[in-house]
Amino acid sequence: MCNLSEGIERRGELRGRKLGEEVGEKRGELRGRKIGEKIGQERGEKTGRKALSVLLQKLMQEGRKEDVDRVLQDDEYQEQLLLEYHLK
């Protein structure tokens, strides 16, 4: 009888460990994904700000003040000039 209860206990421990590992893995994956998304978003924003800054500097150097104003108000035009200047 003692061996039977030990076997049942061992099987329960194994099931519990497996379930715990699965839950922990899922939590870790979700946490890792959130951290990765945050890092990606921060990098993307930084890259975008830098590209826009370079674009504005180039336009100012070329004396294109009207284009600077338009870039700051018109997202499509901004995108067009970022591509034109090979900044994106």
PESULTA-V891090 format. One record per pair of residues at least 24 apart in sequence whose C-alpha atoms are under 7 Angstrom apart, sorted by sequence separation. I is the first residue (numbers start at 1). J is the second residue. D is the distance in whole Angstrom. If there is no record, write none. Layout:
[[I,J,D] [I,J,D]]
This chain:
[[55,82,7] [51,87,6]]
